[in-house]
């Protein structure tokens, strides 16, 4: 690595100004952590919107939630720590994927309950 290269360079040769996100695998998540992540209405909105779109289609700035950018970043971190969300950087954008299959394997039926219409 040369002096001008950043430690956060990706395999594609692009450089990110931020550290790569840290992810928990659902198999390493407790039920309590999963329930706490899903208890927040903003995080449930994020999960629902991710479930309605394809994997890696949504960037962090495309969610219409009534919170600041810093608060939104924290919500994404909680979802990553609970094994619900995977993120990857693509240039200046951070793309998101709901880890539905992995989460369903660890907590069968839980995500389906969250994704149901709240009026049910």
Backbone as CSV, one residue per row, in Angstrom:
resi,resn,N_x,N_y,N_z,CA_x,CA_y,CA_z,C_x,C_y,C_z
1,UNK,0.855,-1.180,0.000,0.000,0.000,0.000,0.889,1.227,0.000
2,UNK,0.603,2.151,-0.894,1.392,3.373,-0.960,0.886,4.375,0.051
3,UNK,1.640,5.433,0.221,1.256,6.462,1.188,-0.045,7.145,0.802
4,UNK,-0.379,7.132,-0.494,-1.610,7.802,-0.923,-2.816,6.899,-0.883
5,UNK,-2.621,5.584,-0.653,-3.749,4.673,-0.586,-4.304,4.635,0.822
6,UNK,-5.578,4.484,0.905,-6.282,4.437,2.178,-6.456,2.989,2.600
7,UNK,-6.464,2.740,3.887,-6.659,1.385,4.411,-8.045,0.849,4.120
8,UNK,-8.958,1.685,3.693,-10.320,1.237,3.406,-10.544,1.003,1.922
9,UNK,-9.475,0.812,1.156,-9.631,0.508,-0.267,-10.359,-0.811,-0.425
10,UNK,-11.197,-0.879,-1.431,-11.952,-2.096,-1.689,-11.256,-2.922,-2.745
11,UNK,-11.752,-4.128,-2.956,-11.164,-5.008,-3.958,-11.336,-4.466,-5.368
12,UNK,-12.257,-3.538,-5.562,-12.463,-2.958,-6.886,-11.537,-1.780,-7.135
13,UNK,-10.732,-1.422,-6.138,-9.795,-0.338,-6.309,-10.330,1.014,-5.892
14,UNK,-11.599,1.099,-5.531,-12.149,2.364,-5.076,-11.826,2.547,-3.602
15,UNK,-11.796,3.772,-3.175,-11.472,4.066,-1.792,-12.680,4.667,-1.107
16,UNK,-12.956,4.177,0.087,-14.077,4.690,0.865,-13.534,5.582,1.968
17,UNK,-14.260,6.614,2.300,-13.862,7.518,3.369,-14.301,7.007,4.738
18,UNK,-14.979,5.878,4.770,-15.476,5.342,6.028,-15.126,3.862,6.141
19,UNK,-15.134,3.403,7.369,-14.836,1.993,7.618,-15.987,1.132,7.133
20,UNK,-15.665,-0.071,6.713,-16.704,-1.010,6.289,-17.583,-1.353,7.481
21,UNK,-18.876,-1.539,7.261,-19.777,-1.861,8.368,-19.476,-3.240,8.955
22,UNK,-19.702,-3.372,10.247,-19.524,-4.645,10.944,-20.886,-5.308,11.052
23,UNK,-20.941,-6.595,10.708,-22.200,-7.329,10.696,-22.172,-8.484,11.676
24,UNK,-23.307,-8.724,12.317,-23.482,-9.927,13.132,-24.258,-10.930,12.292
25,UNK,-23.892,-12.187,12.391,-24.673,-13.215,11.707,-25.850,-13.566,12.610
26,UNK,-27.041,-13.775,12.058,-28.206,-14.096,12.893,-27.983,-15.274,13.846
27,UNK,-27.159,-16.248,13.465,-26.931,-17.394,14.358,-26.242,-16.977,15.662
28,UNK,-25.606,-15.801,15.669,-24.899,-15.308,16.842,-25.723,-14.303,17.646
29,UNK,-26.970,-14.086,17.257,-27.837,-13.079,17.877,-28.792,-13.753,18.858
30,UNK,-28.981,-13.119,20.015,-29.946,-13.636,20.989,-31.355,-13.198,20.594
31,UNK,-32.339,-13.924,21.097,-33.729,-13.545,20.852,-33.997,-12.150,21.406
32,UNK,-33.445,-11.848,22.562,-33.637,-10.525,23.167,-33.129,-9.416,22.245
33,UNK,-31.940,-9.600,21.664,-31.385,-8.587,20.762,-32.256,-8.430,19.517
34,UNK,-32.759,-9.551,18.991,-33.632,-9.492,17.816,-34.924,-8.745,18.137
35,UNK,-35.513,-9.063,19.273,-36.764,-8.400,19.660,-36.559,-6.916,19.930
36,UNK,-35.445,-6.562,20.573,-35.156,-5.150,20.832,-34.969,-4.384,19.521
37,UNK,-34.299,-4.999,18.550,-34.100,-4.332,17.264,-35.429,-4.094,16.562
38,UNK,-36.333,-5.045,16.671,-37.622,-4.955,15.974,-38.683,-4.199,16.769
39,UNK,-38.383,-3.840,18.003,-39.358,-3.139,18.837,-39.543,-1.681,18.429
40,UNK,-38.560,-1.109,17.799,-38.608,0.309,17.447,-39.390,0.517,16.144
41,UNK,-40.344,1.445,16.132,-41.156,1.652,14.926,-40.354,2.136,13.716
42,UNK,-39.323,2.930,13.915,-38.499,3.377,12.784,-37.765,2.183,12.190
43,UNK,-37.205,1.326,13.032,-36.498,0.153,12.517,-37.458,-0.813,11.819
44,UNK,-38.678,-0.941,12.334,-39.664,-1.786,11.641,-39.979,-1.214,10.263
45,UNK,-40.058,0.099,10.151,-40.279,0.733,8.852,-39.129,0.421,7.908
46,UNK,-37.908,0.522,8.396,-36.747,0.211,7.566,-36.794,-1.238,7.090
47,UNK,-37.120,-2.153,7.995,-37.198,-3.574,7.655,-38.294,-3.814,6.615
48,UNK,-39.445,-3.199,6.801,-40.544,-3.369,5.841,-40.177,-2.831,4.462
49,UNK,-39.549,-1.668,4.428,-39.169,-1.089,3.141,-38.103,-1.938,2.454
50,UNK,-37.175,-2.492,3.231,-36.163,-3.379,2.649,-36.791,-4.656,2.116
51,UNK,-37.761,-5.179,2.846,-38.436,-6.408,2.414,-39.202,-6.184,1.108
52,UNK,-39.689,-4.969,0.905,-40.477,-4.656,-0.295,-39.616,-4.364,-1.518
53,UNK,-38.325,-4.172,-1.317,-37.435,-3.902,-2.448,-36.432,-5.045,-2.583
54,UNK,-35.804,-5.113,-3.702,-34.839,-6.181,-3.945,-33.559,-5.964,-3.168
55,UNK,-32.765,-7.035,-3.053,-31.494,-6.912,-2.345,-30.553,-5.934,-3.044
56,UNK,-29.887,-5.147,-2.253,-28.885,-4.175,-2.705,-29.479,-3.067,-3.568
57,UNK,-30.785,-2.817,-3.468,-31.433,-1.766,-4.265,-31.531,-0.436,-3.516
58,UNK,-31.586,-0.495,-2.194,-31.827,0.728,-1.410,-30.542,1.249,-0.776
59,UNK,-30.312,2.535,-0.940,-29.208,3.186,-0.245,-29.743,3.810,1.036
60,UNK,-28.852,4.122,1.932,-29.275,4.634,3.240,-30.108,5.907,3.147
61,UNK,-29.837,6.748,2.176,-30.542,8.014,2.065,-31.915,7.938,1.421
62,UNK,-32.369,6.741,1.038,-33.643,6.625,0.315,-34.821,6.252,1.209
63,UNK,-34.610,6.187,2.494,-35.686,5.818,3.413,-36.345,7.074,3.956
64,UNK,-37.665,7.103,3.900,-38.420,8.268,4.363,-38.854,8.040,5.810
65,UNK,-37.948,8.366,6.726,-38.242,8.219,8.154,-37.944,9.551,8.846
66,UNK,-38.706,9.877,9.897,-38.596,11.192,10.535,-37.475,11.279,11.570
67,UNK,-36.243,10.987,11.142,-35.100,11.056,12.056,-33.936,11.741,11.360
68,UNK,-32.977,12.187,12.159,-31.782,12.809,11.602,-30.898,11.746,10.957
69,UNK,-29.941,12.193,10.175,-29.007,11.278,9.519,-28.231,10.465,10.562
70,UNK,-27.808,11.108,11.639,-27.059,10.410,12.692,-27.925,9.347,13.368
71,UNK,-29.173,9.675,13.622,-30.079,8.714,14.246,-30.361,7.556,13.292
72,UNK,-30.523,7.853,12.021,-30.744,6.807,11.035,-29.544,5.862,10.987
73,UNK,-28.348,6.416,11.045,-27.144,5.581,11.067,-27.142,4.647,12.270
74,UNK,-27.584,5.139,13.401,-27.651,4.295,14.595,-28.690,3.181,14.410
75,UNK,-29.827,3.506,13.814,-30.845,2.479,13.555,-30.280,1.383,12.646
76,UNK,-29.534,1.777,11.613,-28.913,0.783,10.737,-27.922,-0.073,11.522
77,UNK,-27.160,0.533,12.407,-26.194,-0.230,13.214,-26.904,-1.258,14.092
78,UNK,-28.012,-0.881,14.702,-28.771,-1.814,15.545,-29.278,-2.984,14.700
79,UNK,-29.766,-2.696,13.510,-30.248,-3.767,12.630,-29.107,-4.686,12.183
80,UNK,-27.928,-4.123,11.941,-26.764,-4.960,11.607,-26.379,-5.844,12.789
81,UNK,-26.347,-5.258,13.978,-25.973,-5.993,15.184,-26.961,-7.101,15.511
82,UNK,-28.198,-6.962,15.056,-29.225,-7.979,15.288,-29.276,-9.007,14.162
83,UNK,-28.386,-8.882,13.189,-28.341,-9.844,12.105,-29.416,-9.664,11.056
84,UNK,-30.111,-8.543,11.079,-31.199,-8.295,10.138,-30.756,-7.625,8.841
85,UNK,-29.652,-6.937,8.892,-29.248,-6.077,7.791,-27.805,-6.352,7.408
86,UNK,-27.571,-6.371,6.107,-26.216,-6.420,5.580,-26.035,-5.180,4.730
87,UNK,-24.896,-4.535,4.866,-24.612,-3.330,4.096,-23.275,-3.489,3.385
88,UNK,-23.177,-2.834,2.230,-21.896,-2.789,1.526,-21.781,-1.434,0.853
89,UNK,-20.558,-0.979,0.751,-20.304,0.303,0.118,-20.105,0.120,-1.375
90,UNK,-20.686,1.037,-2.121,-20.527,1.088,-3.575,-20.195,2.541,-3.915
91,UNK,-18.922,2.849,-3.909,-18.507,4.236,-4.087,-18.933,5.053,-2.877
92,UNK,-19.629,6.146,-3.128,-20.080,7.003,-2.028,-21.396,6.520,-1.403
93,UNK,-22.004,5.499,-1.999,-23.301,5.007,-1.513,-23.115,3.780,-0.639
94,UNK,-24.008,3.600,0.308,-24.042,2.387,1.116,-25.346,1.664,0.801
95,UNK,-25.216,0.475,0.240,-26.368,-0.333,-0.160,-26.771,-1.275,0.961
96,UNK,-28.044,-1.637,0.980,-28.608,-2.438,2.065,-29.312,-3.680,1.545
97,UNK,-29.227,-4.735,2.347,-29.934,-5.985,2.040,-30.509,-6.546,3.331
98,UNK,-31.787,-6.863,3.321,-32.423,-7.544,4.446,-31.966,-8.998,4.426
99,UNK,-31.469,-9.483,5.544,-30.960,-10.862,5.622,-32.100,-11.801,6.000
100,UNK,-33.116,-11.790,5.180,-34.349,-12.500,5.485,-34.155,-14.008,5.654
101,UNK,-33.495,-14.649,4.702,-33.322,-16.103,4.780,-32.531,-16.504,6.023
102,UNK,-31.424,-15.809,6.269,-30.583,-16.140,7.421,-31.324,-15.900,8.737
103,UNK,-32.063,-14.775,8.777,-32.795,-14.431,9.999,-33.937,-15.419,10.228
104,UNK,-34.632,-15.790,9.156,-35.727,-16.763,9.273,-35.226,-18.124,9.743
105,UNK,-34.028,-18.488,9.348,-33.460,-19.763,9.792,-33.225,-19.747,11.304
106,UNK,-32.778,-18.610,11.820,-32.497,-18.481,13.264,-33.770,-18.267,14.073
107,UNK,-34.678,-17.437,13.564,-35.909,-17.080,14.275,-37.113,-17.305,13.353
108,UNK,-37.503,-18.559,13.146,-38.588,-18.855,12.208,-39.887,-18.118,12.568
109,UNK,-40.444,-17.421,11.596,-41.732,-16.755,11.770,-41.675,-15.360,12.352
110,UNK,-40.582,-14.981,12.982,-40.519,-13.662,13.626,-40.599,-12.535,12.601
111,UNK,-39.825,-12.627,11.561,-39.842,-11.573,10.552,-41.188,-11.514,9.828
112,UNK,-41.804,-12.652,9.616,-43.126,-12.674,8.977,-44.148,-11.904,9.813
113,UNK,-44.056,-12.029,11.125,-44.961,-11.276,12.003,-44.731,-9.776,11.881
114,UNK,-43.490,-9.389,11.812,-43.139,-7.962,11.700,-43.589,-7.405,10.355
115,UNK,-43.505,-8.211,9.318,-43.832,-7.733,7.979,-45.315,-7.721,7.688
116,UNK,-46.108,-8.371,8.536,-47.553,-8.326,8.341,-48.059,-6.905,8.511
117,UNK,-49.144,-6.623,7.890,-49.799,-5.321,8.017,-50.159,-5.117,9.489
118,UNK,-49.794,-3.963,10.039,-50.055,-3.685,11.457,-51.537,-3.664,11.791
119,UNK,-52.394,-3.552,10.782,-53.840,-3.540,11.049,-54.385,-4.938,11.285
120,UNK,-53.583,-5.978,10.964,-54.037,-7.374,11.170,-54.129,-7.700,12.644
